[in-house]
Amino acid sequence: MTRNLDKAEENSRMQLESDPNNAGVHFVLGLVYELKGMYREAIAEHEKAWQSGGNLDQLGHLGHAYAKAGERAKAYEIIEQLKRAKKGYLHAYEIAFIYAALEEKEWAFEWLDKAYQQRDRGLMYLKVDHCLDPLRFDPRFQDLLRRVNFPPS
């Protein structure tokens, strides 16, 4: 969350030496690679996380990495997977940030509003989640921060 990428990468690699199938560590390494703009590597790590028992939140990050890598069809496939997952709980927050990476702001804000209505736990990351960086300067994002009761920046 602090975006100390080199340290996070180093720590993740050390952890993977002792536990190469740790989904959480692959996930963190995928996030590091995304922030470094290394989308192929990010995809590989997010896929390892997903295949090692990752959760649907992590699948959302795989969709985000696909979108950032320009693999729009794969990103849309993951959006559809998330829409079909677990009846009663749409992974709205994850869907929103995939749309943000696809540069489809209207859809991103529509899904962020659904996340707000659902009280989606992902909203706790609004102020720090790199996946939402493309939306930060939009007045609708500032309004969402206010509605979620985050203090002004």
Rosetta blueprint (number, residue, H / E / L):
1 M L
2 T L
3 R L
4 N L
5 L H
6 D H
7 K H
8 A H
9 E H
10 E H
11 N H
12 S H
13 R H
14 M H
15 Q H
16 L H
17 E H
18 S H
19 D L
20 P L
21 N L
22 N L
23 A H
24 G H
25 V H
26 H H
27 F H
28 V H
29 L H
30 G H
31 L H
32 V H
33 Y H
34 E H
35 L H
36 K L
37 G L
38 M L
39 Y H
40 R H
41 E H
42 A H
43 I H
44 A H
45 E H
46 H H
47 E H
48 K H
49 A H
50 W H
51 Q H
52 S L
53 G L
54 G L
55 N L
56 L H
57 D H
58 Q H
59 L H
60 G H
61 H H
62 L H
63 G H
64 H H
65 A H
66 Y H
67 A H
68 K H
69 A L
70 G L
71 E L
72 R H
73 A H
74 K H
75 A H
76 Y H
77 E H
78 I H
79 I H
80 E H
81 Q H
82 L H
83 K H
84 R H
85 A L
86 K L
87 K L
88 G L
89 Y L
90 L L
91 H L
92 A H
93 Y H
94 E H
95 I H
96 A H
97 F H
98 I H
99 Y H
100 A H
101 A H
102 L L
103 E L
104 E L
105 K H
106 E H
107 W H
108 A H
109 F H
110 E H
111 W H
112 L H
113 D H
114 K H
115 A H
116 Y H
117 Q H
118 Q H
119 R L
120 D L
121 R H
122 G H
123 L H
124 M H
125 Y H
126 L L
127 K L
128 V L
129 D L
130 H H
131 C H
132 L H
133 D H
134 P H
135 L H
136 R L
137 F L
138 D L
139 P H
140 R H
141 F H
142 Q H
143 D H
144 L H
145 L H
146 R H
147 R H
148 V L
149 N L
150 F L
151 P L
152 P L
153 S L
